[in-house]
Amino acid sequence: MNKFEDLSVILKLVSGETILCQVLSDTDKNMIIRDPLEIRVHSQTTSEGVRSTTYYADWFLASKSRIHMIRKEHVISAAIPDEATKTNYAGIIENRDGTPSEPDKKLNWEQQFDFGDTSPDR
């Protein structure tokens, strides 16, 4: 098992999306995640019945950033992925754009986000 597999988590969001990512930080109100992939399922009816294929897509299409902040209030549930999913995720992330992520590398992600007052009544 490598470090990608140790850090991987599945998050179910209130939007209905299911994402596979690494959680770097988990505060009372926010989560800092890295390398999020949306888990999508494509179902097709064939003469043999319904065939479903699971695939992974970039979750945040309009950004080159690998680190994102999400509000905890938008997370319904979290789970540890099974071994096959961890292995698939590690393979995708290690080969992404030829620039592997480094889970053990200290990232200065605190400077990317303002953790001041994040209450909704701001």
PyMOL commands that set and color helices and strands:
alter all, ss='L'
color gray80, all
select helices_A, chain A and resi 3-7+72-74+83-98+109-112
alter helices_A, ss='H'
color red, helices_A
select strands_A, chain A and resi 8-13+18-26+30-46+49-58+67-71+75-79
alter strands_A, ss='S'
color yellow, strands_A
deselect
rebuild
show_as cartoon
